Amino acid sequence: MRFGGGLGWPGQISADGRKPSRPTGPTLRRTVGLFAAYWPLLALLVFAIAMASLLGLVPPLLIRAIIDDAIPNRSGSQANLLILGIVAATLAGSLVGVGQSWLSNVIGQGVMQDMRSRLYARLQTMPLRFFITTRGGEINSRFSNDVNAIQDAVTNTFSALLSNVITVVSTIVLMSVLDWRLTLLGLAALPLFIWPTRRAAAAQRRLLARQQERLADLSAHTQETLSINGILLTKLFGQEPYERDRFRAMNRDVRYLSVRRAMVGRWFFMFLGLFGALAPALVYWYGAHAIIRGDSQIGTVVAMAAYLTRLFGPVTQLFSTHVTVQSNMAVFERIFDYLDLKPEIEERPNAVELPRAEGRVEFDHVSFRYAQHRLALSDVSFTVAPGEIVALVGPSGAGKTTISYLIPRLFDVTDGAVLLDGIDVRDLTLSGLASNIGMVTQEPFIFHASVRDNIAYAKPEADDAEIFRVLEAANLSELLARLPNGLDTIVGERGYRLSGGERQRIAIARVLLKNPPVLVLDEATNSLDSESEYAVQNAVAKLLAGRTTIVIAHRLSTIHAADQIIVLDQGKVVERGKHRELLARSGLYSRFYERQFTGDSGEAALFDTR
């Protein structure tokens, strides 16, 4: 699925698979604007570049003085001083160049740091919808491939651009003062290179955009197939050859585009370099005849040839830099696409801070749809009093998970309102809402970190005593005793060193440490063995105590414990009441119960809730 997924995010791919092109000017202005915060260092950098450029002009002038003055006058002392001047100017220029390089890297890396931070902060504001419809590898590609692709441009290219412009301008001015005729001769052919440069830049930009898209595909494929779940699925179905072939095909595309990019404009730059090598020969040819006629001096011709040689390096780099900058605009656009994303879930200016909620949850005529799809919820209303347990049941696609997402405001309602303690959740601060609501999903996420870090994620300042307390409450004391490094044991990618029941109890301990007044629970025992199920159920019982709980119910024990059961079908509330009341009505709940309850263990799954 391509970025945008039909949801209208900025930077969406068009129907023909290509991103709409945009003018270079606005992107270039935004790119230059990234440096605004570093203007004092930029001023110092410009001064260093100017000094290095001026110092670079000195040696040819001193060589001219040696040839035209010191040698004809047979003055050894003058020659010695002029040669020392050449050495001193060269040494000073090198020292200034070191400082220039340091300033350039400090500024460039600062811009890169700011860009990564802004990009990460922007993505954190995006709603769950964005991450559902965007591949994880696509997001990672923006941070790695795209940011790395512009690193040289940010760190070196803009510094080189300033340096070359100053060098070219100062050299041309001095050459014109020395001999304007030789200057015109040496520079006469340069305008012919403008059009090929523009063509090469446009081709580079197109190819780089395509290359970055294929790198994103490659990154997404790698992340999916080499994750634990992906590699497990690949091995179970014996699809290693198929995935290798897919990877090779994408990798081959990246190689092809990289080679094409590397070769774009190579012939052009070869001819430009050739002209740069031949231009001094033209100056010597014309200068020799001018000396014979008495119109010029040997030192002046030698100095002009030296300046022309010095000039064509920066001129060639300027043409090359133009191509590089133009091609990098494609990558800057990809990054700006993400920086320009508009979050759906935003905190209102006068949002209310709710320190600790009582726990009253209300759905007031709530309707909700995902993008342009049909309504997932239609006119849903119910109230959960503080401390009550409400079970949501119904067939797959009935809207249970959607309700669980609307309470912590992972999505905003289409119509109606979700209220916490009588306040619309859209009028609460996001941090306050998050602190009052805890959520345990059927497949909790466990970091590749220690047991301590996974639990303390809910409260980073928690001490070991607090962590041990919630571990015991979550029935994890026995696990902790078995772990080789106790709380410091690394649990592996997604907690794969732990069993399913242990991962669930880690998630429960995390929410216990958070201690929220409202709990949303996608009951976690549906796929566990009986021993793990018993341990998790005991931990869940402690978790529910004294909290307002909305639970997506899989098991009969949860149904019995509920103060209220809400039966959903096709996004609507069709029944509500207690277990026995609903059985007596012979409605949807009763039919599902009779169809799926076996009576063997007293613990049958009522509905598929995914």
C-alpha positions as CSV (number, residue, x, y, z in Angstrom):
1,M,0.0,0.0,0.0
2,R,1.5,3.3,-1.0
3,F,1.7,6.3,1.3
4,G,-1.6,8.0,1.6
5,G,-3.7,4.9,1.1
6,G,-6.5,6.8,-0.4
7,L,-7.0,8.9,2.8
8,G,-5.9,12.2,1.3
9,W,-2.6,12.6,3.2
10,P,-0.3,15.3,1.7
11,G,2.2,13.9,-0.7
12,Q,-0.2,11.2,-1.9
13,I,0.8,9.2,-5.0
14,S,-1.2,9.8,-8.1
15,A,-3.2,7.2,-9.9
16,D,-0.4,6.5,-12.4
17,G,2.0,5.7,-9.5
18,R,3.9,8.9,-9.7
19,K,3.9,11.7,-7.1
20,P,2.7,15.0,-8.6
21,S,5.6,17.3,-9.5
22,R,6.0,20.7,-7.8
23,P,8.0,23.8,-8.6
24,T,11.6,23.9,-7.3
25,G,11.4,27.4,-6.0
26,P,9.2,26.9,-2.9
27,T,11.1,23.7,-2.0
28,L,14.4,25.4,-2.3
29,R,13.3,28.4,-0.2
30,R,12.1,26.0,2.5
31,T,15.4,24.1,2.3
32,V,17.4,27.3,2.7
33,G,15.1,28.3,5.6
34,L,16.3,25.3,7.5
35,F,19.5,27.1,8.1
36,A,17.9,30.2,9.6
37,A,18.4,29.1,13.2
38,Y,22.2,29.0,12.6
39,W,22.7,32.5,11.2
40,P,25.5,33.5,13.6
41,L,27.5,30.4,12.6
42,L,26.5,31.0,8.9
43,A,27.9,34.6,9.1
44,L,31.1,33.2,10.5
45,L,31.2,30.6,7.8
46,V,30.7,33.2,5.0
47,F,33.5,35.2,6.5
48,A,35.8,32.1,6.6
49,I,34.9,31.3,3.0
50,A,35.6,34.9,1.9
51,M,39.0,34.8,3.7
52,A,39.9,31.5,2.2
53,S,39.0,32.8,-1.3
54,L,40.9,36.0,-0.9
55,L,44.0,34.1,0.4
56,G,43.7,31.9,-2.7
57,L,44.1,34.9,-4.9
58,V,47.4,35.9,-3.4
59,P,49.9,33.3,-4.7
60,P,49.3,34.0,-8.5
61,L,49.8,37.7,-7.7
62,L,53.1,37.0,-5.9
63,I,54.2,34.7,-8.8
64,R,53.5,37.6,-11.2
65,A,55.7,39.9,-9.0
66,I,58.5,37.3,-9.0
67,I,58.5,37.0,-12.8
68,D,57.9,40.7,-13.6
69,D,59.9,42.4,-10.8
70,A,62.2,40.2,-8.7
71,I,63.8,38.3,-11.6
72,P,64.3,41.3,-14.0
73,N,65.7,43.3,-11.0
74,R,67.9,40.3,-9.9
75,S,66.6,40.9,-6.3
76,G,67.1,37.7,-4.3
77,S,65.7,39.2,-1.1
78,Q,62.6,40.3,-2.9
79,A,62.2,36.8,-4.4
80,N,62.7,35.3,-1.0
81,L,60.0,37.5,0.6
82,L,57.6,36.8,-2.2
83,I,58.1,33.1,-1.9
84,L,57.6,33.3,1.9
85,G,54.4,35.2,1.1
86,I,53.2,32.4,-1.1
87,V,53.9,29.8,1.6
88,A,52.3,31.9,4.3
89,A,49.1,32.6,2.1
90,T,48.9,28.9,1.3
91,L,49.3,27.9,5.0
92,A,46.8,30.5,6.2
93,G,44.3,29.4,3.5
94,S,44.6,25.8,4.7
95,L,44.1,26.7,8.3
96,V,41.0,28.8,7.4
97,G,39.8,25.8,5.3
98,V,39.9,23.6,8.4
99,G,37.8,26.1,10.3
100,Q,35.5,26.4,7.4
101,S,35.0,22.6,7.3
102,W,34.3,22.5,11.0
103,L,31.7,25.3,10.8
104,S,30.1,23.6,7.8
105,N,29.7,20.3,9.6
106,V,28.4,21.9,12.8
107,I,25.8,23.7,10.9
108,G,24.9,20.8,8.6
109,Q,24.6,18.3,11.4
110,G,22.6,20.7,13.4
111,V,20.1,21.0,10.5
112,M,20.0,17.2,10.2
113,Q,19.3,16.9,13.9
114,D,16.5,19.4,13.7
115,M,15.0,17.7,10.7
116,R,15.0,14.3,12.3
117,S,13.5,15.7,15.5
118,R,10.8,17.6,13.6
119,L,10.0,14.5,11.5
120,Y,9.8,12.3,14.6
121,A,7.7,14.8,16.5
122,R,5.3,15.3,13.5
123,L,4.8,11.5,13.1
124,Q,4.0,11.2,16.8
125,T,1.1,13.6,16.3
126,M,-0.4,11.5,13.5
127,P,-3.5,9.5,14.3
128,L,-3.7,5.7,14.4
129,R,-5.3,5.8,10.9
130,F,-2.0,7.0,9.4
131,F,0.0,4.1,10.8
132,I,-2.7,1.6,9.8
133,T,-2.5,2.8,6.2
134,T,1.2,3.5,5.9
135,R,3.8,0.7,5.7
136,G,6.3,0.8,8.6
137,G,9.2,0.4,6.1
138,E,8.0,3.5,4.3
139,I,8.2,5.5,7.5
140,N,11.6,4.1,8.4
141,S,12.8,4.9,4.9
142,R,12.1,8.6,5.4
143,F,14.4,8.6,8.5
144,S,17.1,6.5,7.0
145,N,17.3,6.5,3.2
146,D,15.8,10.0,2.6
147,V,17.6,11.8,5.4
148,N,20.9,10.1,4.6
149,A,20.4,11.0,0.9
150,I,20.4,14.7,1.8
151,Q,23.1,14.6,4.5
152,D,25.9,15.5,2.1
153,A,23.8,18.3,0.6
154,V,23.1,19.8,4.0
155,T,26.5,19.3,5.4
156,N,28.8,20.1,2.4
157,T,26.9,21.2,-0.7
158,F,25.6,24.5,0.6
159,S,29.0,25.3,2.0
160,A,30.7,24.4,-1.3
161,L,28.1,26.5,-3.1
162,L,29.0,29.6,-1.1
163,S,32.7,28.9,-1.4
164,N,32.6,28.4,-5.1
165,V,30.4,31.5,-5.8
166,I,32.8,33.7,-3.8
167,T,35.8,32.1,-5.4
168,V,34.4,32.6,-8.9
169,V,33.3,36.1,-8.4
170,S,36.5,37.3,-6.8
171,T,38.7,35.5,-9.3
172,I,36.8,37.0,-12.3
173,V,37.0,40.5,-10.8
174,L,40.7,40.2,-10.3
175,M,41.3,38.7,-13.7
176,S,39.3,41.5,-15.3
177,V,41.5,44.0,-13.6
178,L,44.7,42.3,-14.8
179,D,43.6,41.8,-18.4
180,W,40.0,42.0,-19.5
181,R,40.8,40.5,-23.0
182,L,42.3,37.3,-21.6
183,T,39.4,37.1,-19.2
184,L,36.8,37.2,-22.0
185,L,38.8,34.6,-23.9
186,G,39.0,32.2,-21.0
187,L,35.3,32.5,-20.1
188,A,33.8,32.7,-23.6
189,A,32.5,29.1,-23.8
190,L,31.0,28.9,-20.3
191,P,27.4,30.0,-21.4
192,L,27.3,27.0,-23.7
193,F,27.2,24.7,-20.6
194,I,24.1,26.1,-19.0
195,W,21.5,24.2,-21.0
196,P,23.2,20.8,-20.6
197,T,23.4,21.5,-16.9
198,R,19.7,22.1,-16.6
199,R,19.0,18.9,-18.6
200,A,21.3,16.8,-16.4
201,A,19.7,18.3,-13.2
202,A,16.2,17.5,-14.3
203,A,17.1,13.9,-15.2
204,Q,18.9,13.5,-11.8
205,R,15.9,14.8,-9.9
206,R,13.5,12.3,-11.7
207,L,15.9,9.4,-11.2
208,L,16.5,10.2,-7.5
209,A,12.8,10.4,-6.8
210,R,12.3,6.9,-8.3
211,Q,15.3,5.5,-6.6
212,Q,14.1,6.7,-3.1
213,E,10.6,5.2,-3.8
214,R,12.2,1.8,-4.7
215,L,14.4,2.1,-1.6
216,A,11.3,2.6,0.5
217,D,9.8,-0.5,-1.1
218,L,13.0,-2.4,-0.3
219,S,13.0,-1.1,3.3
220,A,9.4,-2.1,3.8
221,H,9.9,-5.5,2.4
222,T,13.0,-6.1,4.6
223,Q,11.2,-4.9,7.7
224,E,8.1,-7.1,7.1
225,T,9.9,-10.3,6.0
226,L,12.8,-10.1,8.5
227,S,10.7,-9.3,11.6
228,I,9.9,-12.2,13.9
229,N,6.4,-12.6,12.7
230,G,7.4,-12.2,9.1
231,I,10.2,-14.7,9.2
232,L,8.1,-17.2,11.1
233,L,5.3,-17.0,8.4
234,T,7.9,-17.3,5.7
235,K,9.4,-20.4,7.2
236,L,6.1,-22.0,8.0
237,F,4.9,-21.7,4.4
238,G,8.3,-22.4,2.9
239,Q,8.3,-19.1,1.0
240,E,12.0,-18.3,1.4
241,P,12.7,-18.7,-2.4
242,Y,9.7,-16.4,-3.3
243,E,10.8,-13.7,-0.8
244,R,14.4,-13.9,-2.0
245,D,13.2,-13.4,-5.6
246,R,11.1,-10.4,-4.6
247,F,14.0,-8.9,-2.8
248,R,16.4,-9.5,-5.7
249,A,13.9,-7.8,-8.1
250,M,13.6,-4.7,-5.9
251,N,17.4,-4.7,-5.2
252,R,18.0,-4.9,-9.0
253,D,15.8,-1.9,-9.6
254,V,17.7,0.1,-7.0
255,R,21.0,-0.9,-8.6
256,Y,19.8,0.1,-12.1
257,L,18.5,3.5,-11.0
258,S,21.7,4.1,-9.0
259,V,23.9,3.4,-12.0
260,R,21.7,5.6,-14.3
261,R,21.9,8.4,-11.7
262,A,25.7,8.1,-11.5
263,M,26.0,8.3,-15.3
264,V,23.7,11.2,-15.9
265,G,25.7,14.1,-17.2
266,R,29.0,12.3,-17.1
267,W,29.8,13.1,-20.8
268,F,28.8,16.7,-20.2
269,F,31.1,17.0,-17.2
270,M,33.9,15.3,-19.1
271,F,33.7,18.0,-21.8
272,L,33.5,20.7,-19.1
273,G,36.7,19.3,-17.5
274,L,38.4,19.0,-20.9
275,F,37.6,22.7,-21.6
276,G,38.9,23.6,-18.2
277,A,42.2,21.9,-19.1
278,L,42.4,23.5,-22.6
279,A,41.4,27.1,-21.5
280,P,44.9,27.9,-20.0
281,A,46.4,26.8,-23.3
282,L,44.3,29.4,-25.1
283,V,45.4,32.0,-22.6
284,Y,49.1,31.1,-23.2
285,W,48.6,31.2,-27.0
286,Y,46.9,34.6,-26.9
287,G,49.2,35.9,-24.2
288,A,52.4,34.8,-26.0
289,H,51.3,36.9,-29.1
290,A,50.4,39.8,-26.8
291,I,53.9,39.7,-25.2
292,I,55.5,39.6,-28.6
293,R,53.5,42.6,-29.6
294,G,54.4,44.3,-26.3
295,D,50.8,44.4,-25.1
296,S,51.3,42.3,-22.0
297,Q,53.9,41.0,-19.6
298,I,55.0,37.4,-18.9
299,G,54.0,37.5,-15.3
300,T,50.5,38.8,-16.1
301,V,50.0,35.9,-18.6
302,V,51.3,33.3,-16.1
303,A,49.1,34.8,-13.4
304,M,46.0,34.8,-15.7
305,A,46.6,31.1,-16.6
306,A,46.9,30.3,-12.9
307,Y,43.7,32.1,-12.1
308,L,41.9,30.4,-15.0
309,T,43.0,27.0,-13.7
310,R,41.9,28.0,-10.2
311,L,38.6,29.3,-11.7
312,F,37.5,26.2,-13.6
313,G,37.6,24.0,-10.6
314,P,34.9,26.0,-8.8
315,V,33.0,26.6,-12.0
316,T,32.8,22.9,-12.7
317,Q,31.7,22.3,-9.1
318,L,29.1,25.0,-9.4
319,F,27.6,23.2,-12.5
320,S,27.8,19.9,-10.6
321,T,26.3,21.4,-7.5
322,H,23.4,22.7,-9.5
323,V,22.7,19.2,-10.6
324,T,23.1,17.8,-7.1
325,V,20.9,20.5,-5.5
326,Q,18.2,20.0,-8.1
327,S,18.2,16.2,-7.7
328,N,18.2,16.5,-3.9
329,M,15.0,18.6,-4.2
330,A,13.1,15.4,-4.8
331,V,14.3,14.0,-1.5
332,F,13.6,17.2,0.4
333,E,10.1,17.1,-1.1
334,R,9.6,13.6,0.3
335,I,10.7,14.8,3.8
336,F,8.6,18.0,3.5
337,D,5.6,15.8,2.6
338,Y,5.8,14.2,6.1
339,L,6.5,17.5,7.8
340,D,3.4,19.0,6.2
341,L,1.1,16.2,7.4
342,K,-1.9,17.5,9.3
343,P,-2.8,15.6,12.4
344,E,-6.4,14.7,12.8
345,I,-6.2,14.5,16.5
346,E,-5.3,17.9,17.9
347,E,-5.5,19.5,21.3
348,R,-7.9,22.4,21.4
349,P,-6.5,25.8,22.6
350,N,-8.5,25.8,25.8
351,A,-8.4,22.1,26.6
352,V,-9.3,21.0,30.1
353,E,-6.7,19.3,32.2
354,L,-8.4,16.4,34.1
355,P,-6.0,15.4,36.9
356,R,-7.8,12.2,38.0
357,A,-11.1,11.2,36.5
358,E,-13.9,9.6,38.5
359,G,-14.4,7.3,35.6
360,R,-17.8,8.0,34.1
361,V,-17.8,7.1,30.4
362,E,-20.6,8.1,28.1
363,F,-21.2,7.5,24.4
364,D,-23.8,10.1,23.2
365,H,-25.3,9.2,19.9
366,V,-21.9,8.3,18.4
367,S,-21.4,7.5,14.8
368,F,-18.0,6.9,13.2
369,R,-16.6,5.9,9.8
370,Y,-13.1,5.0,8.6
371,A,-12.3,7.4,5.7
372,Q,-14.9,6.9,3.0
373,H,-16.0,3.5,4.2
374,R,-19.5,2.7,5.5
375,L,-20.3,3.7,9.1
376,A,-18.5,1.5,11.6
377,L,-20.7,2.8,14.4
378,S,-24.2,4.3,14.0
379,D,-26.0,6.2,16.7
380,V,-24.4,4.3,19.6
381,S,-25.3,5.5,23.1
382,F,-24.5,3.9,26.5
383,T,-23.2,5.0,29.9
384,V,-20.7,3.3,32.2
385,A,-20.8,4.5,35.8
386,P,-17.6,4.8,37.8
387,G,-16.3,1.4,38.9
388,E,-18.7,-0.5,36.5
389,I,-17.6,-3.3,34.1
390,V,-19.3,-3.2,30.7
391,A,-18.7,-6.1,28.3
392,L,-18.9,-5.5,24.5
393,V,-20.0,-8.6,22.5
394,G,-21.0,-9.2,19.0
395,P,-19.9,-10.7,15.7
396,S,-16.8,-9.7,13.8
397,G,-17.0,-6.2,12.4
398,A,-19.8,-5.2,14.8
399,G,-17.8,-2.1,16.1
400,K,-16.3,-3.3,19.4
401,T,-12.7,-2.4,18.6
402,T,-13.8,0.9,17.2
403,I,-15.4,1.8,20.5
404,S,-12.2,0.8,22.3
405,Y,-10.3,3.2,20.0
406,L,-12.7,6.1,20.5
407,I,-12.5,6.2,24.3
408,P,-8.7,7.1,24.5
409,R,-9.3,9.3,21.4
410,L,-7.1,7.3,19.0
411,F,-9.8,8.4,16.5
412,D,-12.4,11.2,16.7
413,V,-16.0,10.5,16.3
414,T,-17.8,11.4,13.1
415,D,-21.0,12.5,14.9
416,G,-22.0,12.6,18.6
417,A,-19.6,12.7,21.5
418,V,-17.6,10.5,23.8
419,L,-17.5,11.9,27.3
420,L,-15.3,11.3,30.3
421,D,-16.8,12.6,33.6
422,G,-19.3,14.6,31.5
423,I,-16.5,16.3,29.4
424,D,-16.2,15.7,25.7
425,V,-12.8,13.9,25.3
426,R,-12.1,16.4,22.4
427,D,-12.1,19.2,25.1
428,L,-9.5,17.4,27.3
429,T,-5.8,17.7,27.1
430,L,-4.2,14.8,25.3
431,S,-1.8,14.1,28.2
432,G,-4.6,14.3,30.7
433,L,-6.7,11.9,28.7
434,A,-3.8,9.5,28.3
435,S,-3.1,9.5,32.0
436,N,-6.7,8.6,32.9
437,I,-7.1,5.7,30.5
438,G,-5.3,2.4,30.4
439,M,-5.5,-0.2,27.6
440,V,-4.5,-3.8,27.4
441,T,-4.8,-5.3,24.0
442,Q,-5.1,-9.0,23.0
443,E,-1.6,-8.7,21.5
444,P,0.4,-6.3,23.7
445,F,3.5,-4.7,22.4
446,I,6.7,-5.6,24.3
447,F,9.9,-3.7,23.7
448,H,13.2,-5.3,23.0
449,A,14.4,-4.1,26.4
450,S,14.5,-5.3,30.0
451,V,11.6,-6.4,32.1
452,R,12.1,-3.2,34.2
453,D,12.1,-0.9,31.2
454,N,9.0,-2.6,29.7
455,I,7.0,-2.1,32.9
456,A,8.4,1.3,33.9
457,Y,7.3,2.6,30.4
458,A,4.1,3.6,32.2
459,K,5.9,5.5,34.9
460,P,9.7,6.1,34.1
461,E,10.4,7.4,37.6
462,A,9.0,4.3,39.3
463,D,11.4,2.6,41.8
464,D,12.1,-1.1,42.1
465,A,9.7,-1.4,45.0
466,E,6.8,-0.2,42.9
467,I,7.8,-2.5,40.0
468,F,8.0,-5.5,42.3
469,R,4.6,-4.7,43.7
470,V,2.9,-4.7,40.3
471,L,4.8,-7.7,39.2
472,E,3.4,-9.6,42.2
473,A,-0.1,-8.3,41.5
474,A,0.3,-9.5,37.9
475,N,1.4,-13.0,39.1
476,L,4.9,-12.6,37.7
477,S,6.9,-13.3,40.8
478,E,7.7,-16.8,39.7
479,L,8.8,-15.6,36.3
480,L,11.1,-13.1,37.8
481,A,12.7,-15.8,39.9
482,R,13.5,-17.8,36.8
483,L,15.0,-15.0,34.8
484,P,18.8,-15.0,34.7
485,N,19.2,-11.2,35.4
486,G,15.9,-10.5,37.2
487,L,14.4,-7.2,36.3
488,D,17.4,-6.5,34.0
489,T,16.7,-9.5,31.7
490,I,16.2,-8.5,28.1
491,V,13.0,-10.1,26.8
492,G,13.9,-10.1,23.1
493,E,12.1,-8.6,20.0
494,R,8.4,-8.2,20.9
495,G,9.0,-10.2,24.0
496,Y,9.6,-13.5,22.2
497,R,11.6,-14.9,25.1
498,L,8.4,-14.8,27.1
499,S,5.3,-17.0,26.7
500,G,2.0,-15.5,25.5
501,G,0.6,-15.4,29.0
502,E,3.8,-13.8,30.4
503,R,3.7,-11.1,27.8
504,Q,0.1,-10.4,28.7
505,R,0.9,-10.2,32.4
506,I,3.8,-7.8,31.6
507,A,1.3,-5.6,29.8
508,I,-1.1,-5.9,32.8
509,A,1.7,-5.0,35.2
510,R,2.5,-1.9,33.0
511,V,-1.1,-0.7,33.3
512,L,-1.2,-1.5,37.0
513,L,1.8,0.8,37.5
514,K,0.0,3.5,35.5
515,N,-3.0,3.0,37.7
516,P,-5.6,4.7,35.5
517,P,-9.3,5.1,36.7
518,V,-10.6,3.9,33.3
519,L,-9.5,0.7,31.7
520,V,-10.2,-0.6,28.1
521,L,-9.5,-4.3,27.9
522,D,-9.4,-6.6,24.9
523,E,-9.7,-9.7,27.0
524,A,-6.4,-11.5,26.6
525,T,-7.0,-15.2,27.5
526,N,-8.7,-16.4,24.3
527,S,-5.6,-18.1,22.8
528,L,-3.8,-19.2,25.9
529,D,-3.4,-22.6,27.5
530,S,-5.4,-23.3,30.7
531,E,-2.5,-22.6,33.1
532,S,-1.5,-19.3,31.4
533,E,-5.2,-18.4,31.2
534,Y,-5.7,-18.9,34.9
535,A,-2.7,-16.8,35.8
536,V,-3.8,-14.0,33.4
537,Q,-7.3,-14.1,34.7
538,N,-6.1,-13.7,38.3
539,A,-4.0,-10.7,37.2
540,V,-7.0,-9.2,35.2
541,A,-9.2,-9.5,38.3
542,K,-6.7,-7.4,40.3
543,L,-6.5,-5.0,37.4
544,L,-10.3,-4.5,37.2
545,A,-10.7,-3.8,40.9
546,G,-12.1,-0.3,41.5
547,R,-11.8,0.8,37.9
548,T,-14.3,1.7,35.2
549,T,-13.8,-1.1,32.7
550,I,-14.9,-1.5,29.1
551,V,-14.0,-5.0,28.0
552,I,-14.3,-6.7,24.6
553,A,-15.5,-10.0,26.0
554,H,-14.4,-13.4,24.7
555,R,-15.1,-15.6,27.7
556,L,-18.1,-16.4,29.7
557,S,-16.5,-15.5,33.0
558,T,-16.1,-11.9,31.8
559,I,-19.7,-11.9,30.8
560,H,-20.9,-13.1,34.2
561,A,-18.7,-10.5,35.9
562,A,-20.0,-7.6,33.8
563,D,-22.5,-5.1,35.3
564,Q,-23.8,-4.5,31.8
565,I,-23.5,-6.4,28.5
566,I,-23.8,-4.4,25.3
567,V,-24.5,-6.4,22.2
568,L,-23.4,-4.9,18.9
569,D,-24.3,-5.8,15.4
570,Q,-23.3,-3.9,12.2
571,G,-22.2,-0.9,14.2
572,K,-25.4,-0.6,16.2
573,V,-26.4,-1.5,19.8
574,V,-29.1,-4.2,19.4
575,E,-29.3,-5.4,23.0
576,R,-28.1,-4.5,26.5
577,G,-28.5,-6.0,29.9
578,K,-27.1,-8.7,32.2
579,H,-26.3,-12.2,31.1
580,R,-29.5,-13.9,32.3
581,E,-31.7,-11.0,31.1
582,L,-30.3,-11.3,27.6
583,L,-30.6,-15.1,27.6
584,A,-34.3,-14.7,28.5
585,R,-35.0,-12.4,25.5
586,S,-34.0,-15.1,22.9
587,G,-32.4,-12.4,20.8
588,L,-29.0,-12.2,19.1
589,Y,-27.1,-12.7,22.3
590,S,-29.1,-15.8,23.2
591,R,-28.6,-17.3,19.7
592,F,-24.8,-16.8,19.7
593,Y,-24.7,-18.2,23.2
594,E,-26.6,-21.4,22.3
595,R,-24.5,-21.8,19.2
596,Q,-21.1,-21.4,20.7
597,F,-21.3,-22.3,24.4
598,T,-20.4,-26.0,24.9
599,G,-21.0,-26.4,28.6
600,D,-17.9,-28.5,29.1
601,S,-15.7,-26.1,30.9
602,G,-17.9,-23.2,31.5
603,E,-15.5,-21.0,29.5
604,A,-16.4,-20.9,25.9
605,A,-15.6,-18.1,23.4
606,L,-18.8,-16.2,22.6
607,F,-17.8,-14.2,19.6
608,D,-15.0,-13.5,17.2
609,T,-14.1,-10.0,18.2
610,R,-11.4,-9.1,15.8
